[in-house]
Amino acid sequence: MNAKTVMLVAGEASGDMYGALLVCALRRDGVRLIGMGGSRMREAGMELSYPLADMATVGWSGVLRQLGSFRRLLRQACHEVEEHRPAALVLLDYPGFNVRLAEHAHRAGVPVIYYIAPQLWAWNPGRIHRIRRVVDHMLVILPFEENYYRESGVPVEFVGHPLLDMVPTELLGQAERPGRDGELRLGLLPGSRRTEVAHMLPLMLETARRVVAREPRCRALLIRAPGLPPELYAAARDAPVELCDLDYAGRAELHFALTASGTATLENALLGVPMCVIYRTSPVNYGIAKALVRIQRIGLVNIVAGREVCPEFIQRAARPAAIADAALRVLTDPDRWQLMRHDLNAVAASLGAPGASSRVARIIERLGGLLPAAVPAPVEKIS
């Protein structure tokens, strides 16, 4: 066993983002970090054997097209576990790949720590039996997940959400009320992957046209996802929107957002930006998802809240006229806006405290035997 090496594997853009924060926290203690992930983890200091997160796909049809590549990469990852014998294997989400890798590492006697838990509460709950056999410790970032995994017999800790390490503290809940400066700023966030943008952008552009036509004070801002090329947003040239790159400070100045289902909904909640949650994909992917998914809501912000805090528009219900009506109801009504903002603040408060990445690093060091025996690992508890 290599006592100063940790292997990490992330296969999605969000896992790469959170993994980069974790890499920074572990590197401070002189740990060698190897594995598969994306450009952010590599830039943070991990030895990247393959850019797995940068080839992320959306939907089951995309997975099927790349099945041969995934099998080859899984064999490569298993070989790296055997070759390096890391003190711990840290898996970030991506269960279709990572659960299989965990089974191999478990057989090889390598401790398995799962950070960013698979969303078994949403779909494929039968996978819990495999996870219980091969995962030594589960580290969850959504508050309700702790009870779910504990009741399933998996050792688990709630560590807080790593987004709190990314959104500056001074911006938390700082979105301004609409119309204070005479302008209503509408943000369009169509997703972080090419396929998401392809499905979501035309819908959001048509919605923005309707909102701007009915409310002349409205300024529509199309927010480009990091790493995606400007030409992907070419359809916006003929729409009443401005293509821009906004950091968290810029997004905190939005009054409302049309948001693709995903991590961006929690970012909006932390910033205090009211929103609609929108999901549209191909009919094939939606049909498969509808057959497998076990939950009624798809927006993380609503799932954490346990109710519909922000209206959701899914597949056929995602119609520009209906979404524009919902956006304008909140944008033009201070009481509705304030009520949604209050609910979003409650969601943000439930996500824990900043410092998740450092807490996870200490847990990995403790469970992987990376700390001297005389020095106990300080593990912060989240209330």
C-alpha positions, 0 to 999 in steps of 0.5 A, spaced: 500 500 500 502 506 497 501 510 504 502 517 501 498 516 495 490 517 494 487 516 487 481 520 485 476 518 479 470 523 477 466 523 470 462 529 470 463 536 470 461 537 477 465 532 480 471 535 476 469 542 479 468 539 487 474 534 485 479 540 484 477 543 491 479 537 494 485 536 490 487 543 493 486 541 500 489 534 500 496 537 496 497 542 502 499 535 506 504 533 501 499 527 499 500 524 491 494 525 487 493 520 481 487 518 477 481 520 472 478 527 472 478 533 468 482 539 466 480 543 473 483 537 477 489 537 473 490 544 474 489 543 481 495 538 481 492 531 480 496 527 476 491 525 470 491 519 467 485 520 462 480 526 462 474 522 464 470 528 466 471 532 460 468 526 455 462 526 460 455 525 456 448 526 457 442 521 457 442 514 456 443 514 448 450 518 449 452 513 454 450 507 449 454 510 444 460 510 448 460 504 452 466 501 448 470 507 451 467 506 458 469 499 458 476 500 456 477 506 461 474 502 467 480 496 465 485 502 465 482 504 472 482 497 475 490 497 472 492 503 476 489 501 482 493 495 482 499 498 480 499 504 485 496 501 491 493 507 493 492 509 501 485 510 499 480 510 492 476 516 492 470 516 488 466 522 486 459 521 483 459 517 476 456 511 479 455 507 473 463 507 472 465 508 479 461 503 483 464 497 478 471 500 480 469 500 487 468 493 487 475 492 484 478 496 489 475 492 495 477 486 492 484 488 492 484 491 499 484 498 497 479 503 502 474 506 498 471 513 500 465 515 496 464 523 496 458 526 492 454 520 493 450 516 487 443 519 487 440 512 489 434 516 492 432 518 485 433 512 481 436 505 481 435 504 489 437 496 488 444 499 487 445 500 494 446 493 496 453 493 491 455 499 495 454 497 502 458 491 500 464 495 497 464 502 500 468 503 506 465 510 507 460 515 504 461 522 504 454 526 502 453 533 501 445 534 501 442 533 508 437 528 507 442 523 504 445 522 511 439 518 513 438 515 507 445 511 507 445 510 514 438 507 514 441 502 508 447 500 512 452 504 509 457 508 514 456 515 512 457 523 514 454 529 512 460 534 510 456 540 507 456 542 500 462 544 497 459 550 493 459 553 499 467 553 498 466 556 491 460 562 492 464 568 496 461 569 503 459 576 502 454 574 496 450 569 500 443 571 499 445 578 496 440 578 490 437 585 489 430 586 489 427 587 482 426 594 479 430 598 484 435 601 478 429 601 473 431 594 470 429 587 471 435 582 469 433 575 467 438 570 466 438 564 462 442 558 464 441 553 459 446 548 462 454 546 462 454 541 457 453 541 449 447 536 449 444 540 454 445 547 451 442 544 444 436 542 447 435 548 452 437 554 448 432 554 443 426 554 449 430 559 453 431 564 447 423 564 445 421 565 453 426 571 453 423 574 447 416 573 450 418 576 457 422 582 453 416 583 449 411 584 455 416 587 460 420 593 456 424 594 463 427 587 462 434 585 460 436 578 458 443 575 459 445 569 456 450 566 461 455 562 457 458 555 461 465 555 462 469 551 457 463 551 452 465 555 445 461 561 443 459 558 437 455 553 441 450 559 442 450 562 435 442 562 435 442 567 440 445 572 435 437 573 433 434 574 439 434 580 444 439 577 449 446 578 451 451 573 451 456 574 457 460 570 462 458 572 469 462 570 475 458 569 482 458 577 483 455 578 476 449 572 477 448 575 484 445 581 480 440 577 477 433 578 479 430 572 476 433 566 472 431 560 467 435 555 469 437 548 467 436 542 472 442 541 476 447 544 480 446 551 478 439 551 481 443 550 488 448 556 486 442 560 485 439 558 492 445 560 495 445 567 491 438 568 493 436 568 485 429 566 484 428 561 478 424 557 474 427 550 473 427 547 466 428 540 463 428 538 456 432 532 453 430 527 447 424 523 447 428 517 447 432 519 454 426 522 457 422 516 456 428 512 459 428 517 465 421 517 466 421 509 467 427 509 472 426 515 476 422 515 482 421 522 485 416 527 482 421 533 482 427 534 478 430 541 481 435 540 486 433 546 490 426 543 490 428 536 492 432 539 498 426 543 500 422 537 500 417 541 496 416 546 490 419 552 492 421 554 484 416 552 479 418 546 474 417 545 467 419 538 464 419 536 457 412 537 454 410 542 459 416 546 458 413 551 453 415 558 452 408 561 454 408 558 460 415 559 463 414 566 461 408 567 465 411 564 471 417 568 470 413 575 469 409 573 475 415 573 480 419 579 476 413 584 477 410 582 484 415 584 490 411 580 494 412 573 490 419 575 489 420 576 496 417 569 498 421 565 493 427 568 496 425 567 503 424 559 501 431 559 497 434 562 503 432 556 507 434 551 502 441 555 502 441 554 510 440 547 510 446 545 506 451 546 512 457 551 513 463 552 508 469 548 509 466 541 506 473 540 502 477 541 508 473 536 512 473 531 506 480 531 506 481 530 513 476 524 513 480 521 507 487 522 511 484 519 517 481 513 513 487 512 509 492 512 514 495 518 512 496 521 518 501 520 524 498 515 529 499 520 534 495 526 531 488 525 531 484 527 525 480 533 526 473 532 523 468 538 524 461 536 525 455 539 521 449 541 524 
